[in-house]
């Protein structure tokens, strides 16, 4: 089982440790702080990157968000359809709320684990607890 890191950013990533990720928007300042793990030439680093959207046109921000959201919606909206069914919904307008919620949850390993545990049957939960107890 991996350890959950609870310290500062600006460090080298260690094997066997899970690093929490986050995105924090400050609407007034028009900035977003992203805490993430990034791959470098000689390993991985746990860092905070701030994006400053001052002076960036709102249309550019929305277009950037939409490019990311279309990737997220493909598995739900299109991969379950045939080509003919996808063509029938050409021009569809989607509400990004569900994709945004899903994206927020996907960055937090504890939330992912909690959601995965909720999907287990009682038998699967008992098996998992037995395995963890060993």
N, CA, C and O atoms as CSV, one atom per row, in Angstrom:
chain,resi,resn,atom,element,x,y,z
A,1,UNK,N,N,0.838,-1.180,0.000
A,1,UNK,CA,C,0.000,0.000,0.000
A,1,UNK,C,C,0.885,1.245,0.000
A,1,UNK,O,O,1.925,1.271,0.658
A,2,UNK,N,N,0.478,2.259,-0.726
A,2,UNK,CA,C,1.298,3.457,-0.827
A,2,UNK,C,C,0.961,4.441,0.292
A,2,UNK,O,O,-0.144,4.442,0.836
A,3,UNK,N,N,1.928,5.261,0.611
A,3,UNK,CA,C,1.783,6.303,1.623
A,3,UNK,C,C,1.247,7.558,0.951
A,3,UNK,O,O,1.616,7.855,-0.185
A,4,UNK,N,N,0.371,8.307,1.645
A,4,UNK,CA,C,-0.142,9.562,1.121
A,4,UNK,C,C,0.725,10.697,1.642
A,4,UNK,O,O,0.853,10.887,2.852
A,5,UNK,N,N,1.317,11.447,0.728
A,5,UNK,CA,C,2.189,12.564,1.071
A,5,UNK,C,C,1.356,13.745,1.562
A,5,UNK,O,O,0.315,14.056,0.983
A,6,UNK,N,N,1.813,14.403,2.628
A,6,UNK,CA,C,1.061,15.532,3.185
A,6,UNK,C,C,1.943,16.754,3.397
A,6,UNK,O,O,1.661,17.562,4.282
A,7,UNK,N,N,2.991,16.910,2.619
A,7,UNK,CA,C,3.911,18.022,2.812
A,7,UNK,C,C,3.805,19.087,1.742
A,7,UNK,O,O,2.781,19.225,1.073
A,8,UNK,N,N,4.878,19.834,1.594
A,8,UNK,CA,C,4.926,20.958,0.656
A,8,UNK,C,C,5.231,20.483,-0.760
A,8,UNK,O,O,5.641,19.343,-0.980
A,9,UNK,N,N,5.020,21.385,-1.709
A,9,UNK,CA,C,5.372,21.102,-3.097
A,9,UNK,C,C,6.831,21.502,-3.316
A,9,UNK,O,O,7.496,21.989,-2.402
A,10,UNK,N,N,7.314,21.292,-4.529
A,10,UNK,CA,C,8.693,21.645,-4.850
A,10,UNK,C,C,9.667,20.581,-4.397
A,10,UNK,O,O,10.748,20.885,-3.891
A,11,UNK,N,N,9.272,19.307,-4.585
A,11,UNK,CA,C,10.134,18.193,-4.164
A,11,UNK,C,C,10.183,17.128,-5.255
A,11,UNK,O,O,9.352,17.109,-6.164
A,12,UNK,N,N,11.171,16.245,-5.149
A,12,UNK,CA,C,11.286,15.086,-6.036
A,12,UNK,C,C,10.274,14.034,-5.587
A,12,UNK,O,O,10.091,13.814,-4.390
A,13,UNK,N,N,9.622,13.387,-6.547
A,13,UNK,CA,C,8.637,12.350,-6.263
A,13,UNK,C,C,9.351,11.057,-5.905
A,13,UNK,O,O,10.315,10.664,-6.562
A,14,UNK,N,N,8.870,10.400,-4.857
A,14,UNK,CA,C,9.433,9.129,-4.411
A,14,UNK,C,C,8.501,7.989,-4.792
A,14,UNK,O,O,7.281,8.154,-4.786
A,15,UNK,N,N,9.066,6.840,-5.121
A,15,UNK,CA,C,8.263,5.657,-5.414
A,15,UNK,C,C,7.521,5.228,-4.156
A,15,UNK,O,O,8.030,5.374,-3.045
A,16,UNK,N,N,6.317,4.699,-4.336
A,16,UNK,CA,C,5.544,4.196,-3.207
A,16,UNK,C,C,4.804,5.284,-2.438
A,16,UNK,O,O,4.238,5.014,-1.379
A,17,UNK,N,N,4.802,6.496,-2.951
A,17,UNK,CA,C,4.118,7.606,-2.286
A,17,UNK,C,C,3.087,8.181,-3.253
A,17,UNK,O,O,3.380,8.368,-4.434
A,18,UNK,N,N,1.886,8.462,-2.759
A,18,UNK,CA,C,0.833,9.093,-3.543
A,18,UNK,C,C,0.806,10.573,-3.203
A,18,UNK,O,O,0.793,10.945,-2.029
A,19,UNK,N,N,0.798,11.402,-4.209
A,19,UNK,CA,C,0.832,12.852,-4.029
A,19,UNK,C,C,-0.531,13.441,-4.405
A,19,UNK,O,O,-0.999,13.240,-5.525
A,20,UNK,N,N,-1.169,14.162,-3.484
A,20,UNK,CA,C,-2.484,14.738,-3.801
A,20,UNK,C,C,-2.370,15.832,-4.852
A,20,UNK,O,O,-1.425,16.622,-4.844
A,21,UNK,N,N,-3.322,15.867,-5.736
A,21,UNK,CA,C,-3.351,16.874,-6.794
A,21,UNK,C,C,-4.541,17.783,-6.551
A,21,UNK,O,O,-5.540,17.362,-5.968
A,22,UNK,N,N,-4.440,19.026,-6.995
A,22,UNK,CA,C,-5.558,19.949,-6.826
A,22,UNK,C,C,-5.485,21.068,-7.843
A,22,UNK,O,O,-4.426,21.373,-8.392
A,23,UNK,N,N,-6.639,21.673,-8.080
A,23,UNK,CA,C,-6.777,22.868,-8.904
A,23,UNK,C,C,-7.575,23.854,-8.057
A,23,UNK,O,O,-8.678,23.539,-7.611
A,24,UNK,N,N,-7.024,25.039,-7.835
A,24,UNK,CA,C,-7.713,26.037,-7.030
A,24,UNK,C,C,-7.805,27.337,-7.814
A,24,UNK,O,O,-6.793,27.972,-8.111
A,25,UNK,N,N,-9.033,27.722,-8.145
A,25,UNK,CA,C,-9.245,28.941,-8.921
A,25,UNK,C,C,-9.546,30.110,-7.999
A,25,UNK,O,O,-10.297,29.981,-7.032
A,26,UNK,N,N,-8.954,31.245,-8.311
A,26,UNK,CA,C,-9.273,32.502,-7.644
A,26,UNK,C,C,-9.885,33.389,-8.731
A,26,UNK,O,O,-9.174,33.994,-9.533
A,27,UNK,N,N,-11.198,33.450,-8.739
A,27,UNK,CA,C,-11.914,34.144,-9.805
A,27,UNK,C,C,-11.590,35.634,-9.798
A,27,UNK,O,O,-11.438,36.240,-10.858
A,28,UNK,N,N,-11.485,36.228,-8.606
A,28,UNK,CA,C,-11.162,37.659,-8.528
A,28,UNK,C,C,-9.810,37.980,-9.150
A,28,UNK,O,O,-9.675,38.947,-9.899
A,29,UNK,N,N,-8.811,37.160,-8.833
A,29,UNK,CA,C,-7.461,37.390,-9.364
A,29,UNK,C,C,-7.283,36.819,-10.757
A,29,UNK,O,O,-6.292,37.111,-11.426
A,30,UNK,N,N,-8.244,36.000,-11.206
A,30,UNK,CA,C,-8.178,35.310,-12.503
A,30,UNK,C,C,-6.935,34.415,-12.602
A,30,UNK,O,O,-6.231,34.397,-13.611
A,31,UNK,N,N,-6.694,33.666,-11.499
A,31,UNK,CA,C,-5.577,32.725,-11.481
A,31,UNK,C,C,-6.083,31.343,-11.073
A,31,UNK,O,O,-7.124,31.204,-10.432
A,32,UNK,N,N,-5.320,30.332,-11.462
A,32,UNK,CA,C,-5.596,28.959,-11.051
A,32,UNK,C,C,-4.278,28.346,-10.602
A,32,UNK,O,O,-3.302,28.324,-11.352
A,33,UNK,N,N,-4.261,27.847,-9.366
A,33,UNK,CA,C,-3.105,27.112,-8.854
A,33,UNK,C,C,-3.346,25.637,-9.088
A,33,UNK,O,O,-4.379,25.098,-8.691
A,34,UNK,N,N,-2.390,24.980,-9.737
A,34,UNK,CA,C,-2.490,23.556,-10.024
A,34,UNK,C,C,-1.342,22.857,-9.311
A,34,UNK,O,O,-0.173,23.124,-9.590
A,35,UNK,N,N,-1.679,21.962,-8.390
A,35,UNK,CA,C,-0.677,21.157,-7.699
A,35,UNK,C,C,-0.673,19.805,-8.402
A,35,UNK,O,O,-1.705,19.141,-8.492
A,36,UNK,N,N,0.501,19.399,-8.901
A,36,UNK,CA,C,0.551,18.205,-9.750
A,36,UNK,C,C,1.924,17.547,-9.722
A,36,UNK,O,O,2.901,18.107,-9.226
A,37,UNK,N,N,1.961,16.346,-10.268
A,37,UNK,CA,C,3.217,15.625,-10.486
A,37,UNK,C,C,3.546,15.764,-11.961
A,37,UNK,O,O,2.692,15.540,-12.819
A,38,UNK,N,N,4.785,16.134,-12.253
A,38,UNK,CA,C,5.190,16.293,-13.643
A,38,UNK,C,C,6.437,15.464,-13.926
A,38,UNK,O,O,7.298,15.303,-13.061
A,39,UNK,N,N,6.522,14.944,-15.136
A,39,UNK,CA,C,7.669,14.145,-15.541
A,39,UNK,C,C,8.770,15.056,-16.060
A,39,UNK,O,O,8.531,15.941,-16.882
A,40,UNK,N,N,9.980,14.823,-15.564
A,40,UNK,CA,C,11.155,15.600,-15.969
A,40,UNK,C,C,12.166,14.662,-16.634
A,40,UNK,O,O,11.941,13.454,-16.696
A,41,UNK,N,N,13.263,15.206,-17.125
A,41,UNK,CA,C,14.287,14.385,-17.791
A,41,UNK,C,C,14.837,13.299,-16.867
A,41,UNK,O,O,15.141,12.193,-17.314
A,42,UNK,N,N,14.964,13.618,-15.581
A,42,UNK,CA,C,15.623,12.680,-14.663
A,42,UNK,C,C,14.721,12.175,-13.548
A,42,UNK,O,O,15.215,11.777,-12.493
A,43,UNK,N,N,13.420,12.182,-13.757
A,43,UNK,CA,C,12.496,11.689,-12.733
A,43,UNK,C,C,11.197,12.466,-12.761
A,43,UNK,O,O,10.786,12.981,-13.801
A,44,UNK,N,N,10.550,12.544,-11.598
A,44,UNK,CA,C,9.285,13.270,-11.499
A,44,UNK,C,C,9.351,14.248,-10.328
A,44,UNK,O,O,10.030,14.001,-9.331
A,45,UNK,N,N,8.636,15.359,-10.469
A,45,UNK,CA,C,8.618,16.390,-9.440
A,45,UNK,C,C,7.180,16.682,-9.035
A,45,UNK,O,O,6.263,16.616,-9.854
A,46,UNK,N,N,6.999,17.007,-7.753
A,46,UNK,CA,C,5.700,17.416,-7.206
A,46,UNK,C,C,5.764,18.928,-7.065
A,46,UNK,O,O,6.507,19.443,-6.230
A,47,UNK,N,N,4.988,19.644,-7.878
A,47,UNK,CA,C,5.116,21.095,-7.952
A,47,UNK,C,C,3.749,21.781,-7.993
A,47,UNK,O,O,2.719,21.152,-8.235
A,48,UNK,N,N,3.778,23.082,-7.751
A,48,UNK,CA,C,2.595,23.931,-7.920
A,48,UNK,C,C,2.878,24.864,-9.088
A,48,UNK,O,O,3.924,25.511,-9.137
A,49,UNK,N,N,1.945,24.928,-10.022
A,49,UNK,CA,C,2.032,25.829,-11.158
A,49,UNK,C,C,0.824,26.756,-11.105
A,49,UNK,O,O,-0.304,26.300,-10.922
A,50,UNK,N,N,1.057,28.049,-11.266
A,50,UNK,CA,C,-0.040,29.013,-11.279
A,50,UNK,C,C,-0.234,29.533,-12.695
A,50,UNK,O,O,0.714,29.959,-13.356
A,51,UNK,N,N,-1.488,29.488,-13.146
A,51,UNK,CA,C,-1.844,30.053,-14.441
A,51,UNK,C,C,-2.533,31.386,-14.181
A,51,UNK,O,O,-3.516,31.447,-13.441
A,52,UNK,N,N,-2.022,32.448,-14.785
A,52,UNK,CA,C,-2.570,33.789,-14.638
A,52,UNK,C,C,-3.339,34.127,-15.909
A,52,UNK,O,O,-2.749,34.288,-16.977
A,53,UNK,N,N,-4.653,34.233,-15.786
A,53,UNK,CA,C,-5.509,34.474,-16.941
A,53,UNK,C,C,-5.826,35.953,-17.150
A,53,UNK,O,O,-6.676,36.286,-17.976
A,54,UNK,N,N,-5.161,36.844,-16.419
A,54,UNK,CA,C,-5.348,38.275,-16.648
A,54,UNK,C,C,-4.887,38.598,-18.061
A,54,UNK,O,O,-3.805,38.189,-18.481
A,55,UNK,N,N,-5.710,39.330,-18.781
A,55,UNK,CA,C,-5.373,39.704,-20.150
A,55,UNK,C,C,-5.713,38.637,-21.181
A,55,UNK,O,O,-5.555,38.858,-22.381
A,56,UNK,N,N,-6.183,37.475,-20.715
A,56,UNK,CA,C,-6.583,36.420,-21.651
A,56,UNK,C,C,-8.073,36.586,-21.939
A,56,UNK,O,O,-8.882,36.721,-21.021
A,57,UNK,N,N,-8.413,36.575,-23.190
A,57,UNK,CA,C,-9.798,36.745,-23.607
A,57,UNK,C,C,-10.651,35.586,-23.084
A,57,UNK,O,O,-10.233,34.429,-23.132
A,58,UNK,N,N,-11.856,35.908,-22.581
A,58,UNK,CA,C,-12.758,34.878,-22.063
A,58,UNK,C,C,-13.044,33.797,-23.103
A,58,UNK,O,O,-13.168,32.624,-22.752
A,59,UNK,N,N,-13.151,34.173,-24.367
A,59,UNK,CA,C,-13.406,33.186,-25.425
A,59,UNK,C,C,-12.258,32.184,-25.509
A,59,UNK,O,O,-12.490,30.994,-25.720
A,60,UNK,N,N,-11.026,32.655,-25.346
A,60,UNK,CA,C,-9.875,31.749,-25.378
A,60,UNK,C,C,-9.915,30.780,-24.205
A,60,UNK,O,O,-9.594,29.601,-24.355
A,61,UNK,N,N,-10.309,31.277,-23.041
A,61,UNK,CA,C,-10.410,30.417,-21.855
A,61,UNK,C,C,-11.478,29.356,-22.069
A,61,UNK,O,O,-11.252,28.181,-21.778
A,62,UNK,N,N,-12.637,29.756,-22.572
A,62,UNK,CA,C,-13.721,28.801,-22.815
A,62,UNK,C,C,-13.342,27.774,-23.874
A,62,UNK,O,O,-13.677,26.597,-23.740
A,63,UNK,N,N,-12.653,28.201,-24.920
A,63,UNK,CA,C,-12.230,27.261,-25.960
A,63,UNK,C,C,-11.231,26.248,-25.414
A,63,UNK,O,O,-11.283,25.066,-25.757
A,64,UNK,N,N,-10.335,26.712,-24.575
A,64,UNK,CA,C,-9.366,25.807,-23.943
A,64,UNK,C,C,-10.093,24.792,-23.053
A,64,UNK,O,O,-9.784,23.601,-23.081
A,65,UNK,N,N,-11.049,25.265,-22.275
A,65,UNK,CA,C,-11.833,24.371,-21.411
A,65,UNK,C,C,-12.620,23.371,-22.246
A,65,UNK,O,O,-12.692,22.193,-21.896
A,66,UNK,N,N,-13.206,23.826,-23.340
A,66,UNK,CA,C,-14.009,22.942,-24.182
A,66,UNK,C,C,-13.164,21.837,-24.805
A,66,UNK,O,O,-13.628,20.704,-24.933
A,67,UNK,N,N,-11.920,22.156,-25.199
A,67,UNK,CA,C,-11.043,21.110,-25.758
A,67,UNK,C,C,-10.807,20.007,-24.727
A,67,UNK,O,O,-10.790,18.824,-25.070
A,68,UNK,N,N,-10.628,20.386,-23.492
A,68,UNK,CA,C,-10.419,19.408,-22.432
A,68,UNK,C,C,-11.715,18.631,-22.151
A,68,UNK,O,O,-11.684,17.414,-21.972
A,69,UNK,N,N,-12.839,19.333,-22.115
A,69,UNK,CA,C,-14.120,18.686,-21.820
A,69,UNK,C,C,-14.552,17.725,-22.915
A,69,UNK,O,O,-15.178,16.708,-22.616
A,70,UNK,N,N,-14.239,18.011,-24.178
A,70,UNK,CA,C,-14.642,17.101,-25.243
A,70,UNK,C,C,-13.915,15.759,-25.095
A,70,UNK,O,O,-14.473,14.714,-25.427
A,71,UNK,N,N,-12.706,15.785,-24.612
A,71,UNK,CA,C,-11.984,14.540,-24.339
A,71,UNK,C,C,-12.694,13.767,-23.234
A,71,UNK,O,O,-12.864,12.551,-23.326
A,72,UNK,N,N,-13.107,14.482,-22.188
A,72,UNK,CA,C,-13.793,13.840,-21.064
A,72,UNK,C,C,-15.142,13.253,-21.474
A,72,UNK,O,O,-15.539,12.203,-20.970
A,73,UNK,N,N,-15.840,13.916,-22.375
A,73,UNK,CA,C,-17.185,13.448,-22.733
A,73,UNK,C,C,-17.173,12.329,-23.761
A,73,UNK,O,O,-18.191,11.661,-23.943
A,74,UNK,N,N,-16.066,12.107,-24.430
A,74,UNK,CA,C,-16.045,11.085,-25.485
A,74,UNK,C,C,-16.449,9.713,-24.974
A,74,UNK,O,O,-17.219,9.009,-25.627
A,75,UNK,N,N,-15.935,9.327,-23.808
A,75,UNK,CA,C,-16.238,7.981,-23.324
A,75,UNK,C,C,-17.706,7.833,-22.949
A,75,UNK,O,O,-18.252,6.734,-23.047
A,76,UNK,N,N,-18.348,8.895,-22.528
A,76,UNK,CA,C,-19.753,8.822,-22.133
A,76,UNK,C,C,-20.686,9.060,-23.317
A,76,UNK,O,O,-21.664,8.336,-23.499
A,77,UNK,N,N,-20.384,10.061,-24.107
A,77,UNK,CA,C,-21.310,10.482,-25.157
A,77,UNK,C,C,-21.131,9.740,-26.479
A,77,UNK,O,O,-22.092,9.585,-27.233
A,78,UNK,N,N,-19.926,9.284,-26.766
A,78,UNK,CA,C,-19.689,8.737,-28.108
A,78,UNK,C,C,-19.244,7.288,-28.143
A,78,UNK,O,O,-19.650,6.556,-29.045
A,79,UNK,N,N,-18.433,6.847,-27.206
A,79,UNK,CA,C,-17.925,5.472,-27.289
A,79,UNK,C,C,-19.000,4.431,-27.078
A,79,UNK,O,O,-18.813,3.264,-27.421
A,80,UNK,N,N,-20.135,4.843,-26.512
A,80,UNK,CA,C,-21.237,3.906,-26.311
A,80,UNK,C,C,-22.199,3.906,-27.493
A,80,UNK,O,O,-23.183,3.166,-27.489
A,81,UNK,N,N,-21.932,4.714,-28.485
A,81,UNK,CA,C,-22.817,4.839,-29.653
A,81,UNK,C,C,-22.156,4.246,-30.894
A,81,UNK,O,O,-20.936,4.105,-30.973
A,82,UNK,N,N,-22.997,3.909,-31.845
A,82,UNK,CA,C,-22.481,3.537,-33.161
A,82,UNK,C,C,-22.175,4.831,-33.905
A,82,UNK,O,O,-22.552,5.913,-33.456
A,83,UNK,N,N,-21.497,4.722,-35.036
A,83,UNK,CA,C,-21.217,5.908,-35.845
A,83,UNK,C,C,-22.527,6.572,-36.259
A,83,UNK,O,O,-22.654,7.794,-36.183
A,84,UNK,N,N,-23.509,5.768,-36.701
A,84,UNK,CA,C,-24.791,6.342,-37.120
A,84,UNK,C,C,-25.473,7.080,-35.973
A,84,UNK,O,O,-26.054,8.145,-36.180
A,85,UNK,N,N,-25.407,6.519,-34.766
A,85,UNK,CA,C,-26.003,7.191,-33.606
A,85,UNK,C,C,-25.269,8.497,-33.286
A,85,UNK,O,O,-25.897,9.492,-32.921
A,86,UNK,N,N,-23.946,8.491,-33.421
A,86,UNK,CA,C,-23.173,9.706,-33.176
A,86,UNK,C,C,-23.527,10.779,-34.194
A,86,UNK,O,O,-23.631,11.958,-33.856
A,87,UNK,N,N,-23.711,10.366,-35.435
A,87,UNK,CA,C,-24.082,11.315,-36.485
A,87,UNK,C,C,-25.454,11.917,-36.189
A,87,UNK,O,O,-25.687,13.094,-36.464
A,88,UNK,N,N,-26.359,11.119,-35.633
A,88,UNK,CA,C,-27.699,11.608,-35.303
A,88,UNK,C,C,-27.662,12.706,-34.244
A,88,UNK,O,O,-28.537,13.571,-34.235
A,89,UNK,N,N,-26.681,12.694,-33.359
A,89,UNK,CA,C,-26.607,13.718,-32.311
A,89,UNK,C,C,-25.621,14.828,-32.675
A,89,UNK,O,O,-25.211,15.608,-31.814
A,90,UNK,N,N,-25.245,14.894,-33.942
A,90,UNK,CA,C,-24.370,15.972,-34.410
A,90,UNK,C,C,-24.988,17.309,-34.027
A,90,UNK,O,O,-26.169,17.541,-34.284
A,91,UNK,N,N,-24.221,18.170,-33.430
A,91,UNK,CA,C,-24.718,19.474,-33.007
A,91,UNK,C,C,-25.255,19.486,-31.588
A,91,UNK,O,O,-25.808,20.493,-31.143
A,92,UNK,N,N,-25.101,18.387,-30.875
A,92,UNK,CA,C,-25.598,18.270,-29.503
A,92,UNK,C,C,-24.984,19.363,-28.621
A,92,UNK,O,O,-23.822,19.733,-28.792
A,93,UNK,N,N,-25.779,19.870,-27.678
A,93,UNK,CA,C,-25.291,20.825,-26.683
A,93,UNK,C,C,-25.241,20.099,-25.354
A,93,UNK,O,O,-26.242,19.538,-24.907
A,94,UNK,N,N,-24.081,20.109,-24.724
A,94,UNK,CA,C,-23.897,19.395,-23.462
A,94,UNK,C,C,-23.715,20.366,-22.312
A,94,UNK,O,O,-23.166,21.455,-22.485
A,95,UNK,N,N,-24.176,19.968,-21.144
A,95,UNK,CA,C,-23.951,20.715,-19.912
A,95,UNK,C,C,-22.661,20.181,-19.304
A,95,UNK,O,O,-22.590,18.997,-18.976
A,96,UNK,N,N,-21.640,21.017,-19.145
A,96,UNK,CA,C,-20.347,20.521,-18.657
A,96,UNK,C,C,-20.306,20.190,-17.169
A,96,UNK,O,O,-19.285,19.703,-16.685
A,97,UNK,N,N,-21.389,20.440,-16.429
A,97,UNK,CA,C,-21.387,20.282,-14.979
A,97,UNK,C,C,-20.930,18.890,-14.545
A,97,UNK,O,O,-20.059,18.770,-13.683
A,98,UNK,N,N,-21.502,17.841,-15.125
A,98,UNK,CA,C,-21.134,16.472,-14.724
A,98,UNK,C,C,-19.674,16.172,-15.029
A,98,UNK,O,O,-19.001,15.514,-14.236
A,99,UNK,N,N,-19.180,16.642,-16.158
A,99,UNK,CA,C,-17.791,16.393,-16.527
A,99,UNK,C,C,-16.843,17.125,-15.582
A,99,UNK,O,O,-15.784,16.610,-15.224
A,100,UNK,N,N,-17.236,18.323,-15.187
A,100,UNK,CA,C,-16.409,19.097,-14.257
A,100,UNK,C,C,-16.368,18.404,-12.901
A,100,UNK,O,O,-15.301,18.302,-12.296
A,101,UNK,N,N,-17.513,17.923,-12.410
A,101,UNK,CA,C,-17.548,17.186,-11.137
A,101,UNK,C,C,-16.665,15.949,-11.212
A,101,UNK,O,O,-15.885,15.672,-10.300
A,102,UNK,N,N,-16.796,15.206,-12.313
A,102,UNK,CA,C,-16.010,13.986,-12.498
A,102,UNK,C,C,-14.516,14.307,-12.530
A,102,UNK,O,O,-13.706,13.579,-11.957
A,103,UNK,N,N,-14.161,15.393,-13.199
A,103,UNK,CA,C,-12.757,15.805,-13.298
A,103,UNK,C,C,-12.209,16.177,-11.927
A,103,UNK,O,O,-11.076,15.826,-11.596
A,104,UNK,N,N,-12.992,16.878,-11.139
A,104,UNK,CA,C,-12.546,17.250,-9.790
A,104,UNK,C,C,-12.279,16.014,-8.957
A,104,UNK,O,O,-11.293,15.954,-8.221
A,105,UNK,N,N,-13.158,15.023,-9.071
A,105,UNK,CA,C,-12.973,13.807,-8.284
A,105,UNK,C,C,-11.795,12.988,-8.781
A,105,UNK,O,O,-11.134,12.313,-7.991
A,106,UNK,N,N,-11.523,13.037,-10.073
A,106,UNK,CA,C,-10.470,12.182,-10.614
A,106,UNK,C,C,-9.081,12.595,-10.156
A,106,UNK,O,O,-8.159,11.780,-10.200
A,107,UNK,N,N,-8.901,13.839,-9.716
A,107,UNK,CA,C,-7.590,14.298,-9.287
A,107,UNK,C,C,-7.229,13.901,-7.874
A,107,UNK,O,O,-6.053,13.940,-7.512
A,108,UNK,N,N,-8.201,13.519,-7.061
A,108,UNK,CA,C,-7.959,13.204,-5.659
A,108,UNK,C,C,-7.977,11.692,-5.461
A,108,UNK,O,O,-9.027,11.067,-5.605
A,109,UNK,N,N,-6.828,11.092,-5.133
A,109,UNK,CA,C,-6.789,9.635,-4.989
A,109,UNK,C,C,-7.701,9.118,-3.886
A,109,UNK,O,O,-8.214,8.004,-3.993
A,110,UNK,N,N,-7.916,9.892,-2.833
A,110,UNK,CA,C,-8.809,9.450,-1.764
A,110,UNK,C,C,-10.260,9.416,-2.238
A,110,UNK,O,O,-11.004,8.497,-1.895
A,111,UNK,N,N,-10.660,10.406,-3.020
A,111,UNK,CA,C,-12.023,10.410,-3.564
A,111,UNK,C,C,-12.206,9.263,-4.543
A,111,UNK,O,O,-13.259,8.626,-4.564
A,112,UNK,N,N,-11.183,8.995,-5.359
A,112,UNK,CA,C,-11.277,7.871,-6.303
A,112,UNK,C,C,-11.443,6.563,-5.543
A,112,UNK,O,O,-12.270,5.727,-5.908
A,113,UNK,N,N,-10.653,6.386,-4.483
A,113,UNK,CA,C,-10.739,5.157,-3.691
A,113,UNK,C,C,-12.112,5.045,-3.035
A,113,UNK,O,O,-12.720,3.974,-3.040
A,114,UNK,N,N,-12.596,6.138,-2.477
A,114,UNK,CA,C,-13.909,6.133,-1.830
A,114,UNK,C,C,-14.998,5.766,-2.825
A,114,UNK,O,O,-15.874,4.957,-2.518
A,115,UNK,N,N,-14.951,6.352,-4.010
A,115,UNK,CA,C,-15.954,6.040,-5.031
A,115,UNK,C,C,-15.859,4.586,-5.481
A,115,UNK,O,O,-16.880,3.938,-5.712
A,116,UNK,N,N,-14.645,4.077,-5.605
A,116,UNK,CA,C,-14.469,2.675,-5.991
A,116,UNK,C,C,-15.022,1.750,-4.908
A,116,UNK,O,O,-15.666,0.748,-5.218
A,117,UNK,N,N,-14.776,2.079,-3.652
A,117,UNK,CA,C,-15.271,1.248,-2.549
A,117,UNK,C,C,-16.795,1.218,-2.501
A,117,UNK,O,O,-17.386,0.192,-2.165
A,118,UNK,N,N,-17.428,2.328,-2.832
A,118,UNK,CA,C,-18.895,2.393,-2.825
A,118,UNK,C,C,-19.511,1.449,-3.851
A,118,UNK,O,O,-20.665,1.048,-3.704
A,119,UNK,N,N,-18.758,1.091,-4.884
A,119,UNK,CA,C,-19.272,0.239,-5.952
A,119,UNK,C,C,-19.115,-1.252,-5.646
A,119,UNK,O,O,-19.657,-2.091,-6.366
A,120,UNK,N,N,-18.377,-1.586,-4.585
A,120,UNK,CA,C,-18.139,-2.987,-4.258
A,120,UNK,C,C,-19.374,-3.633,-3.645
A,120,UNK,O,O,-20.135,-2.994,-2.919
A,121,UNK,N,N,-19.554,-4.910,-3.953
A,121,UNK,CA,C,-20.599,-5.687,-3.290
A,121,UNK,C,C,-20.104,-6.009,-1.884
A,121,UNK,O,O,-18.906,-5.896,-1.622
A,122,UNK,N,N,-20.996,-6.409,-0.969
A,122,UNK,CA,C,-20.544,-6.785,0.379
A,122,UNK,C,C,-19.494,-7.910,0.353
A,122,UNK,O,O,-18.575,-7.932,1.172
A,123,UNK,N,N,-19.648,-8.833,-0.593
A,123,UNK,CA,C,-18.693,-9.928,-0.703
A,123,UNK,C,C,-17.315,-9.409,-1.137
A,123,UNK,O,O,-16.290,-9.820,-0.594
A,124,UNK,N,N,-17.307,-8.502,-2.121
A,124,UNK,CA,C,-16.045,-7.925,-2.582
A,124,UNK,C,C,-15.383,-7.102,-1.474
A,124,UNK,O,O,-14.160,-7.122,-1.331
A,125,UNK,N,N,-16.182,-6.385,-0.700
A,125,UNK,CA,C,-15.651,-5.587,0.405
A,125,UNK,C,C,-15.013,-6.504,1.449
A,125,UNK,O,O,-13.928,-6.213,1.953
A,126,UNK,N,N,-15.678,-7.595,1.768
A,126,UNK,CA,C,-15.132,-8.537,2.752
A,126,UNK,C,C,-13.815,-9.123,2.255
A,126,UNK,O,O,-12.864,-9.264,3.024
A,127,UNK,N,N,-13.761,-9.466,0.963
A,127,UNK,CA,C,-12.533,-10.006,0.384
A,127,UNK,C,C,-11.409,-8.975,0.434
A,127,UNK,O,O,-10.268,-9.306,0.755
A,128,UNK,N,N,-11.736,-7.732,0.115
A,128,UNK,CA,C,-10.731,-6.666,0.148
A,128,UNK,C,C,-10.206,-6.448,1.562
A,128,UNK,O,O,-8.998,-6.323,1.763
A,129,UNK,N,N,-11.104,-6.402,2.538
A,129,UNK,CA,C,-10.688,-6.202,3.927
A,129,UNK,C,C,-9.823,-7.361,4.422
A,129,UNK,O,O,-8.870,-7.166,5.176
A,130,UNK,N,N,-10.170,-8.556,3.987
A,130,UNK,CA,C,-9.353,-9.723,4.356
A,130,UNK,C,C,-7.948,-9.610,3.753
A,130,UNK,O,O,-6.955,-9.889,4.426
A,131,UNK,N,N,-7.873,-9.204,2.499
A,131,UNK,CA,C,-6.586,-9.028,1.818
A,131,UNK,C,C,-5.758,-7.945,2.483
A,131,UNK,O,O,-4.557,-8.128,2.683
A,132,UNK,N,N,-6.366,-6.827,2.828
A,132,UNK,CA,C,-5.665,-5.724,3.473
A,132,UNK,C,C,-5.182,-6.097,4.868
A,132,UNK,O,O,-4.166,-5.586,5.338
A,133,UNK,N,N,-5.918,-6.996,5.530
A,133,UNK,CA,C,-5.539,-7.409,6.881
A,133,UNK,C,C,-4.346,-8.336,6.918
A,133,UNK,O,O,-3.788,-8.574,7.990
A,134,UNK,N,N,-3.938,-8.868,5.774
A,134,UNK,CA,C,-2.810,-9.810,5.727
A,134,UNK,C,C,-1.485,-9.109,5.818
A,134,UNK,O,O,-0.439,-9.759,5.792
